[in-house]
């Protein structure tokens, strides 16, 4: 039932394009890998999250898993940088 409602109102997470779980695009239970995918592939949604985090008088600054948006954003950037490093390492391994 919830899935159909989310689908009807275009709230299904883009994560459903590459994973079986997701919920909706602003699911607070996403793991860093899923947030990283959102930031890379749906920058407009990521910017929407950022803008919402700047809203005055929020009930809470908690964004995901007891972290603020800024904390999650830093973790996502670290994750993405590590992926780039790992890919570079794999490329170098082919030449050593």
MMTF fields as JSON, N, C-alpha, C and O atoms, coordinates in Angstrom:
{
  "mmtfVersion": "1.0.0",
  "mmtfProducer": "UNKNOWN",
  "numBonds": 383,
  "numAtoms": 384,
  "numGroups": 96,
  "numChains": 1,
  "numModels": 1,
  "chainsPerModel": [1],
  "groupsPerChain": [96],
  "chainIdList": ["A"],
  "bondAtomList": [4, 2, 8, 6, 12, 10, 16, 14, 20, 18, 24, 22, 28, 26, 32, 30, 36, 34, 40, 38, 44, 42, 48, 46, 52, 50, 56, 54, 60, 58, 64, 62, 68, 66, 72, 70, 76, 74, 80, 78, 84, 82, 88, 86, 92, 90, 96, 94, 100, 98, 104, 102, 108, 106, 112, 110, 116, 114, 120, 118, 124, 122, 128, 126, 132, 130, 136, 134, 140, 138, 144, 142, 148, 146, 152, 150, 156, 154, 160, 158, 164, 162, 168, 166, 172, 170, 176, 174, 180, 178, 184, 182, 188, 186, 192, 190, 196, 194, 200, 198, 204, 202, 208, 206, 212, 210, 216, 214, 220, 218, 224, 222, 228, 226, 232, 230, 236, 234, 240, 238, 244, 242, 248, 246, 252, 250, 256, 254, 260, 258, 264, 262, 268, 266, 272, 270, 276, 274, 280, 278, 284, 282, 288, 286, 292, 290, 296, 294, 300, 298, 304, 302, 308, 306, 312, 310, 316, 314, 320, 318, 324, 322, 328, 326, 332, 330, 336, 334, 340, 338, 344, 342, 348, 346, 352, 350, 356, 354, 360, 358, 364, 362, 368, 366, 372, 370, 376, 374, 380, 378],
  "bondOrderList": [1, 1, 1, 1, 1, 1, 1, 1, 1, 1, 1, 1, 1, 1, 1, 1, 1, 1, 1, 1, 1, 1, 1, 1, 1, 1, 1, 1, 1, 1, 1, 1, 1, 1, 1, 1, 1, 1, 1, 1, 1, 1, 1, 1, 1, 1, 1, 1, 1, 1, 1, 1, 1, 1, 1, 1, 1, 1, 1, 1, 1, 1, 1, 1, 1, 1, 1, 1, 1, 1, 1, 1, 1, 1, 1, 1, 1, 1, 1, 1, 1, 1, 1, 1, 1, 1, 1, 1, 1, 1, 1, 1, 1, 1, 1],
  "groupList": [{"groupName": "UNK", "atomNameList": ["N", "CA", "C", "O"], "elementList": ["N", "C", "C", "O"], "formalChargeList": [0, 0, 0, 0], "bondAtomList": [1, 0, 2, 1, 3, 2], "bondOrderList": [1, 1, 2], "singleLetterCode": "X", "chemCompType": "L-PEPTIDE LINKING"}],
  "groupTypeList": [0, 0, 0, 0, 0, 0, 0, 0, 0, 0, 0, 0, 0, 0, 0, 0, 0, 0, 0, 0, 0, 0, 0, 0, 0, 0, 0, 0, 0, 0, 0, 0, 0, 0, 0, 0, 0, 0, 0, 0, 0, 0, 0, 0, 0, 0, 0, 0, 0, 0, 0, 0, 0, 0, 0, 0, 0, 0, 0, 0, 0, 0, 0, 0, 0, 0, 0, 0, 0, 0, 0, 0, 0, 0, 0, 0, 0, 0, 0, 0, 0, 0, 0, 0, 0, 0, 0, 0, 0, 0, 0, 0, 0, 0, 0, 0],
  "groupIdList": [1, 2, 3, 4, 5, 6, 7, 8, 9, 10, 11, 12, 13, 14, 15, 16, 17, 18, 19, 20, 21, 22, 23, 24, 25, 26, 27, 28, 29, 30, 31, 32, 33, 34, 35, 36, 37, 38, 39, 40, 41, 42, 43, 44, 45, 46, 47, 48, 49, 50, 51, 52, 53, 54, 55, 56, 57, 58, 59, 60, 61, 62, 63, 64, 65, 66, 67, 68, 69, 70, 71, 72, 73, 74, 75, 76, 77, 78, 79, 80, 81, 82, 83, 84, 85, 86, 87, 88, 89, 90, 91, 92, 93, 94, 95, 96],
  "secStructList": [7, 2, 2, 2, 2, 2, 2, 2, 6, 6, 7, 5, 7, 4, 4, 4, 4, 6, 7, 1, 7, 7, 7, 5, 6, 6, 7, 6, 6, 7, 7, 2, 2, 2, 2, 2, 2, 2, 2, 2, 2, 7, 2, 2, 2, 2, 2, 2, 2, 2, 2, 2, 2, 6, 7, 6, 6, 7, 1, 7, 7, 3, 3, 3, 6, 6, 3, 3, 2, 2, 2, 2, 2, 2, 2, 2, 2, 2, 2, 2, 2, 2, 2, 2, 2, 2, 2, 2, 2, 2, 2, 2, 2, 6, 6, 7],
  "xCoordList": [0.807, 0.0, 0.861, 0.661, 1.805, 2.666, 3.45, 3.578, 3.975, 4.734, 3.907, 4.402, 2.661, 1.802, 1.52, 1.464, 1.344, 1.134, 2.374, 2.274, 3.529, 4.784, 4.942, 5.338, 4.62, 4.729, 3.748, 4.108, 2.523, 1.49, 1.896, 1.633, 2.533, 2.907, 4.365, 4.919, 4.975, 6.355, 7.336, 8.226, 7.155, 8.048, 8.963, 9.734, 8.884, 9.757, 11.203, 11.539, 12.031, 13.458, 14.087, 13.728, 15.033, 15.798, 16.614, 17.075, 16.787, 17.529, 16.857, 17.524, 15.535, 14.844, 15.343, 15.077, 16.048, 16.619, 17.817, 18.191, 18.433, 19.611, 19.602, 20.548, 18.567, 18.492, 17.044, 16.119, 16.862, 15.507, 14.814, 13.585, 15.577, 14.954, 15.181, 16.087, 14.386, 14.553, 13.537, 13.898, 12.281, 11.236, 10.868, 10.074, 11.414, 11.159, 12.47, 13.395, 12.588, 13.884, 14.489, 15.675, 13.73, 14.276, 14.297, 14.234, 14.385, 14.362, 15.503, 16.668, 15.195, 16.241, 17.069, 18.07, 16.671, 17.401, 18.403, 19.008, 18.59, 19.585, 20.95, 21.269, 21.739, 23.133, 23.971, 23.49, 25.2, 26.052, 26.161, 26.13, 26.285, 26.383, 25.16, 25.295, 23.978, 22.756, 22.692, 22.257, 23.126, 23.169, 24.173, 23.928, 25.308, 26.327, 25.759, 26.002, 25.012, 24.388, 23.428, 23.4, 22.656, 21.728, 22.488, 22.104, 23.562, 24.32, 24.933, 24.923, 25.462, 26.102, 25.104, 25.341, 23.995, 23.082, 21.845, 21.164, 21.566, 20.393, 20.79, 20.289, 21.691, 22.186, 21.084, 21.214, 20.012, 18.918, 18.219, 17.783, 18.109, 17.53, 18.478, 18.044, 19.765, 20.756, 20.733, 20.788, 20.652, 20.585, 19.292, 19.277, 18.216, 16.962, 17.129, 16.641, 17.823, 18.124, 18.922, 18.632, 19.923, 20.768, 19.939, 20.053, 19.12, 18.294, 17.339, 17.149, 16.742, 15.848, 16.605, 16.055, 17.846, 18.631, 18.933, 19.263, 18.826, 19.097, 17.848, 17.926, 16.706, 15.448, 15.462, 15.893, 14.988, 14.879, 13.792, 12.832, 13.955, 12.943, 12.569, 11.403, 13.552, 13.278, 12.964, 13.491, 12.117, 11.812, 13.074, 13.305, 13.888, 15.111, 16.13, 15.767, 17.386, 18.456, 18.867, 19.725, 18.258, 18.605, 18.132, 16.972, 19.055, 18.773, 18.658, 17.681, 19.656, 19.679, 20.476, 21.608, 19.878, 20.578, 21.256, 22.427, 20.512, 20.953, 22.067, 22.776, 22.229, 23.255, 22.593, 21.502, 23.265, 22.772, 23.092, 23.871, 22.481, 22.779, 24.266, 24.885, 24.845, 26.268, 27.148, 28.13, 26.804, 27.584, 27.461, 28.454, 26.251, 26.033, 26.747, 27.363, 26.666, 27.322, 28.83, 29.429, 29.443, 30.887, 31.194, 32.177, 30.356, 30.566, 30.424, 31.187, 29.457, 29.257, 30.482, 30.979, 30.971, 32.16, 33.363, 34.125, 33.531, 34.63, 34.463, 35.426, 33.251, 32.964, 33.291, 33.946, 32.829, 33.072, 34.558, 35.054, 35.268, 36.715, 37.437, 38.382, 37.002, 37.603, 37.351, 38.224, 36.164, 35.875, 36.808, 37.323, 37.025, 37.94, 39.339, 40.016, 39.776, 41.102, 41.209, 42.203, 40.176, 40.192, 40.24, 40.951, 39.497, 39.516, 40.888, 41.387, 41.488, 42.85, 43.838, 44.734, 43.688, 44.576, 44.438, 45.435, 43.206, 42.99, 43.624, 44.171, 43.556, 44.182, 45.698, 46.33, 46.277, 47.721, 48.163, 49.241, 47.332, 47.687, 47.911, 48.711, 47.207, 47.36, 48.69, 49.086, 49.398, 50.656, 51.86, 53.002, 51.611, 52.748, 53.131, 54.057],
  "yCoordList": [-1.19, 0.0, 1.27, 2.154, 1.358, 2.541, 2.696, 3.804, 1.59, 1.632, 2.283, 3.146, 1.873, 2.411, 3.896, 4.655, 4.31, 5.737, 6.55, 7.599, 6.061, 6.755, 6.854, 7.891, 5.744, 5.725, 6.716, 7.456, 6.727, 7.617, 9.088, 9.884, 9.443, 10.843, 11.133, 12.158, 10.227, 10.395, 10.629, 11.474, 9.868, 9.965, 8.757, 8.661, 7.843, 6.671, 7.097, 7.968, 6.472, 6.774, 6.336, 5.291, 7.132, 6.696, 5.44, 4.755, 5.145, 3.945, 2.691, 1.688, 2.746, 1.584, 1.245, 0.149, 2.146, 1.857, 0.927, 0.321, 0.799, -0.055, -0.931, -1.691, -0.849, -1.659, -2.048, -1.426, -3.085, -3.564, -2.749, -2.736, -2.072, -1.28, 0.197, 0.564, 1.007, 2.432, 3.249, 4.037, 3.069, 3.825, 5.053, 4.965, 6.173, 7.416, 8.178, 7.845, 9.181, 9.798, 10.521, 10.846, 10.789, 11.472, 10.562, 11.046, 9.268, 8.288, 8.533, 8.521, 8.754, 9.019, 7.791, 7.91, 6.625, 5.406, 4.988, 3.921, 5.806, 5.485, 5.285, 5.899, 4.429, 4.294, 5.223, 5.714, 5.459, 6.422, 6.093, 6.996, 4.822, 4.43, 4.915, 5.376, 4.817, 5.246, 6.772, 7.311, 7.464, 8.929, 9.364, 10.322, 8.661, 8.999, 8.833, 9.665, 7.769, 7.554, 8.71, 9.212, 9.117, 10.228, 11.502, 12.22, 11.793, 13.023, 13.026, 14.051, 11.885, 11.796, 11.832, 12.494, 11.129, 10.921, 11.813, 11.946, 12.418, 13.29, 14.547, 14.792, 15.341, 16.52, 17.507, 18.228, 17.549, 18.458, 18.028, 18.875, 16.719, 16.237, 16.53, 16.925, 16.333, 16.605, 18.078, 18.422, 18.933, 20.377, 20.712, 21.595, 20.014, 20.205, 19.872, 20.596, 18.767, 18.407, 19.521, 19.927, 20.0, 21.054, 22.297, 22.856, 22.718, 23.91, 23.711, 24.62, 22.531, 22.259, 22.323, 22.77, 21.884, 21.888, 23.305, 23.508, 24.285, 25.682, 26.428, 27.601, 25.755, 26.368, 26.782, 26.022, 27.989, 28.458, 27.699, 27.215, 27.603, 27.027, 25.585, 25.204, 24.787, 23.364, 22.708, 23.103, 21.722, 20.979, 20.279, 20.178, 19.797, 19.087, 19.272, 19.427, 19.254, 19.292, 17.885, 17.726, 16.864, 15.487, 15.208, 15.431, 14.719, 14.447, 12.948, 12.48, 12.209, 10.78, 10.07, 10.445, 9.054, 8.233, 9.085, 8.882, 10.027, 10.898, 11.865, 12.368, 12.127, 13.055, 14.226, 14.093, 15.373, 16.533, 16.343, 15.465, 17.178, 17.112, 17.36, 16.665, 18.346, 18.664, 17.459, 17.199, 16.729, 15.541, 14.456, 13.835, 14.231, 13.221, 13.644, 12.816, 14.924, 15.43, 15.187, 14.773, 15.438, 15.18, 13.688, 13.313, 12.842, 11.394, 10.938, 10.092, 11.493, 11.147, 11.555, 10.777, 12.776, 13.235, 12.336, 12.016, 11.933, 11.026, 9.692, 9.156, 9.161, 7.901, 8.007, 7.129, 9.09, 9.266, 9.449, 8.919, 10.184, 10.341, 9.01, 8.731, 8.191, 6.871, 5.991, 5.224, 6.102, 5.334, 5.743, 4.889, 7.043, 7.529, 6.993, 6.577, 7.003, 6.504, 5.013, 4.563, 4.249, 2.81, 2.537, 1.634, 3.3, 3.122, 3.464, 2.783, 4.515, 4.89, 3.797, 3.49, 3.203, 2.128, 0.931, 0.32, 0.596, -0.539, -0.271, -1.182, 0.967, 1.332, 1.191, 0.666, 1.652, 1.538, 0.1, -0.263, -0.734, -2.148, -2.825, -3.754, -2.363, -2.945, -2.608, -3.263, -1.585, -1.151, -1.562, -1.368, -2.119, -2.498, -3.934, -4.431],
  "zCoordList": [0.0, 0.0, 0.0, -0.833, 0.922, 0.98, -0.319, -0.84, -0.842, -2.082, -3.188, -3.913, -3.313, -4.362, -4.16, -5.127, -2.912, -2.644, -3.009, -3.646, -2.603, -2.943, -4.458, -4.99, -5.145, -6.604, -7.229, -8.144, -6.74, -7.272, -7.151, -8.053, -6.04, -5.805, -6.16, -5.761, -6.908, -7.377, -6.229, -6.317, -5.155, -3.999, -3.869, -2.914, -4.815, -4.742, -4.895, -5.698, -4.12, -4.142, -5.452, -5.993, -5.974, -7.135, -6.829, -7.742, -5.556, -5.153, -5.707, -5.959, -5.898, -6.46, -7.863, -8.357, -8.502, -9.818, -9.737, -10.741, -8.551, -8.433, -7.184, -6.971, -6.354, -5.131, -4.881, -5.405, -4.072, -3.784, -2.699, -2.632, -1.852, -0.799, -1.08, -1.829, -0.499, -0.73, 0.033, 0.907, -0.288, 0.381, -0.413, -1.349, -0.072, -0.766, -0.83, -0.091, -1.676, -1.96, -0.783, -0.823, 0.264, 1.427, 2.652, 3.783, 2.441, 3.528, 4.518, 4.12, 5.789, 6.776, 7.135, 7.841, 6.666, 7.001, 5.933, 6.041, 4.908, 3.889, 4.533, 5.552, 3.932, 4.34, 3.459, 2.438, 3.848, 3.147, 1.653, 0.818, 1.319, -0.094, -0.874, -2.008, -0.283, -0.966, -1.068, -2.086, -0.011, -0.09, -1.151, -1.883, -1.236, -2.241, -3.65, -4.524, -3.863, -5.168, -5.485, -6.608, -4.497, -4.69, -5.033, -5.956, -4.3, -4.543, -5.945, -6.627, -6.37, -7.688, -8.835, -9.845, -8.687, -9.805, -9.806, -10.822, -8.665, -8.546, -7.773, -6.676, -8.352, -7.631, -7.256, -6.266, -8.027, -7.699, -6.411, -5.631, -6.183, -4.925, -3.764, -2.683, -3.996, -2.954, -2.568, -1.387, -3.564, -3.289, -2.549, -1.692, -2.875, -2.141, -0.671, 0.197, -0.39, 1.008, 1.674, 2.799, 0.965, 1.514, 1.842, 2.933, 0.909, 1.133, 2.308, 3.116, 2.403, 3.536, 4.863, 5.869, 4.868, 6.112, 6.586, 7.755, 5.694, 6.037, 6.513, 6.878, 6.51, 6.887, 8.356, 9.224, 8.62, 10.005, 10.747, 10.148, 12.04, 12.936, 12.611, 12.714, 12.221, 12.007, 13.348, 14.388, 13.304, 14.527, 15.024, 16.229, 14.08, 14.423, 13.309, 12.143, 13.67, 12.673, 12.243, 11.374, 12.848, 12.496, 11.074, 10.729, 10.267, 8.864, 8.611, 8.027, 9.053, 8.789, 9.875, 10.179, 10.444, 11.439, 12.518, 12.837, 13.066, 14.163, 13.773, 14.645, 12.499, 12.019, 11.303, 10.748, 11.324, 10.58, 9.098, 8.726, 8.261, 6.835, 6.592, 5.787, 7.281, 7.092, 7.425, 6.73, 8.476, 8.841, 7.776, 7.399, 7.297, 6.254, 4.973, 4.302, 4.634, 3.43, 3.491, 2.499, 4.637, 4.794, 4.652, 4.013, 5.245, 5.127, 3.68, 3.214, 2.978, 1.565, 0.756, -0.058, 0.98, 0.256, 0.536, -0.376, 1.782, 2.138, 1.414, 0.865, 1.412, 0.733, -0.758, -1.319, -1.396, -2.83, -3.129, -4.123, -2.29, -2.473, -2.325, -3.063, -1.381, -1.209, -2.429, -2.836, -3.01, -4.23, -5.362, -6.084, -5.518, -6.555, -6.321, -7.261, -5.058, -4.723, -5.041, -5.611, -4.667, -4.943, -6.445, -6.885, -7.226, -8.682, -9.249, -10.145, -8.724, -9.171, -8.812, -9.598, -7.629, -7.217, -8.148, -8.534, -8.507, -9.41, -10.767, -11.388, -11.227, -12.489, -12.397, -13.314, -11.306, -11.105, -10.987, -11.459, -10.355, -10.206, -11.548, -11.654, -12.57, -13.889, -14.539, -15.503, -14.024, -14.601, -13.775, -14.193, -12.626, -11.749, -11.968, -11.327]
}
